[in-house]
Amino acid sequence: MKTEQIFFHQLIMLYRPFEHRLNEILNENNLYRAQWTILFYLYHHGPATSVMIAQYLSVEKPTVARTFKGLTVEGYVQPIVGKDRREKLMQLTDLGKETYENVRISMDEFEQSILGDIATTELETMINTMKKIRKNIIK
């Protein structure tokens, strides 16, 4: 078997159990992955439009708009006016920040449990490799 085939097979084998455990943690906090990803983005990057989030996640704008709607109903995000009055930015509310920080504790524990014996230099190499692969996929 070619190295590339082994790499992508291992990626698939990693993804399923990771996604399963991630969903368990998020479900305990009444969130799903798309919501968590947007909370993560807004927490670390600040207010954003649906278009900005859609580009970042490589998904369609209506998908992000639906997720924003659910997050708004839950009180995690709120709209603010951007530079252009037509531009609708979304930002985290205090509840959204608090929720992110609380869930982040469980996520940190989970991530540490699966990465505990991997050196920081190995992680940095993998991160850079994943960025390159993503760039090749979306170009």
C-alpha positions as CSV (number, residue, x, y, z in Angstrom):
1,M,0.0,0.0,0.0
2,K,1.2,3.5,-0.8
3,T,2.2,5.9,2.0
4,E,-0.5,8.3,0.8
5,Q,-3.2,5.6,1.0
6,I,-2.1,4.7,4.5
7,F,-2.1,8.4,5.5
8,F,-5.7,9.0,4.4
9,H,-6.9,5.7,5.7
10,Q,-5.4,6.6,9.1
11,L,-7.1,10.0,8.9
12,I,-10.5,8.4,8.4
13,M,-9.8,5.9,11.2
14,L,-8.9,8.9,13.5
15,Y,-11.8,11.1,12.5
16,R,-14.7,8.8,13.4
17,P,-13.8,8.1,17.0
18,F,-12.8,11.7,17.5
19,E,-16.0,13.0,16.1
20,H,-18.0,10.5,18.3
21,R,-16.4,11.6,21.5
22,L,-16.5,15.3,20.5
23,N,-20.3,15.0,20.0
24,E,-20.7,13.3,23.4
25,I,-19.0,16.3,25.1
26,L,-20.9,18.8,23.1
27,N,-24.3,17.0,23.6
28,E,-23.7,17.2,27.3
29,N,-23.6,20.9,26.9
30,N,-26.6,21.1,24.4
31,L,-24.3,22.0,21.5
32,Y,-23.5,20.4,18.2
33,R,-20.2,20.6,16.2
34,A,-21.2,23.4,13.9
35,Q,-22.3,25.6,16.8
36,W,-19.0,24.8,18.7
37,T,-16.9,25.7,15.6
38,I,-18.7,29.1,15.3
39,L,-18.3,29.8,19.1
40,F,-14.6,28.9,18.8
41,Y,-14.2,31.2,15.8
42,L,-16.0,34.2,17.4
43,Y,-14.2,33.7,20.7
44,H,-10.8,33.7,19.1
45,H,-11.3,36.1,16.2
46,G,-14.1,38.4,17.3
47,P,-17.3,39.5,15.5
48,A,-17.8,38.0,12.0
49,T,-20.3,37.9,9.2
50,S,-21.9,34.7,7.9
51,V,-19.8,35.1,4.8
52,M,-16.6,35.3,6.8
53,I,-17.5,32.1,8.8
54,A,-18.6,30.3,5.7
55,Q,-15.3,31.0,4.0
56,Y,-13.3,30.0,7.1
57,L,-15.3,26.7,7.4
58,S,-15.6,26.0,3.7
59,V,-19.3,25.7,3.9
60,E,-22.3,27.4,2.3
61,K,-23.5,30.7,3.8
62,P,-27.1,29.4,4.4
63,T,-25.6,26.7,6.6
64,V,-23.9,29.3,8.7
65,A,-27.0,31.5,8.8
66,R,-29.1,28.6,10.2
67,T,-26.4,27.9,12.8
68,F,-26.3,31.6,13.8
69,K,-30.1,31.5,14.1
70,G,-29.9,28.7,16.6
71,L,-27.1,30.3,18.5
72,T,-29.1,33.5,18.7
73,V,-32.2,31.7,20.0
74,E,-30.0,30.2,22.7
75,G,-28.6,33.6,23.6
76,Y,-25.0,32.8,22.7
77,V,-24.6,35.3,19.9
78,Q,-26.1,38.7,18.9
79,P,-26.0,40.8,15.8
80,I,-24.2,44.1,15.7
81,V,-23.9,46.7,13.0
82,G,-20.7,46.7,11.0
83,K,-19.0,49.5,9.1
84,D,-21.6,49.2,6.4
85,R,-25.2,49.1,7.8
86,R,-26.0,46.3,5.4
87,E,-23.1,44.2,6.9
88,K,-24.5,42.1,9.7
89,L,-21.8,41.0,12.2
90,M,-22.4,38.5,14.9
91,Q,-20.6,38.5,18.2
92,L,-20.6,36.4,21.3
93,T,-22.8,37.5,24.2
94,D,-21.6,37.2,27.7
95,L,-23.5,33.9,27.9
96,G,-21.8,32.8,24.7
97,K,-18.4,33.6,26.2
98,E,-19.2,31.8,29.4
99,T,-20.5,28.8,27.6
100,Y,-17.5,28.6,25.4
101,E,-15.1,28.8,28.4
102,N,-17.1,26.2,30.3
103,V,-17.2,23.7,27.4
104,R,-13.5,24.5,26.7
105,I,-12.6,22.9,30.1
106,S,-14.1,19.6,29.0
107,M,-12.6,19.9,25.5
108,D,-9.1,20.6,27.0
109,E,-9.4,17.5,29.2
110,F,-10.4,15.4,26.1
111,E,-7.7,16.8,23.9
112,Q,-5.0,16.3,26.6
113,S,-6.1,12.7,27.1
114,I,-5.6,11.9,23.4
115,L,-2.5,14.0,22.9
116,G,-0.8,13.6,26.2
117,D,2.2,11.6,25.1
118,I,2.8,13.4,21.8
119,A,5.6,16.0,21.9
120,T,4.8,19.6,21.1
121,T,7.3,19.5,18.1
122,E,5.4,16.5,16.7
123,L,2.1,18.4,17.1
124,E,3.5,21.5,15.4
125,T,4.7,19.4,12.5
126,M,1.3,17.8,12.1
127,I,-0.5,21.2,12.4
128,N,1.7,22.6,9.6
129,T,1.1,19.5,7.5
130,M,-2.7,19.6,7.9
131,K,-2.7,23.3,6.9
132,K,-0.8,22.5,3.7
133,I,-3.2,19.6,2.9
134,R,-6.2,21.9,3.5
135,K,-4.7,24.6,1.3
136,N,-4.2,22.0,-1.4
137,I,-7.8,20.8,-1.1
138,I,-9.5,24.2,-1.3
139,K,-7.3,25.9,-3.9
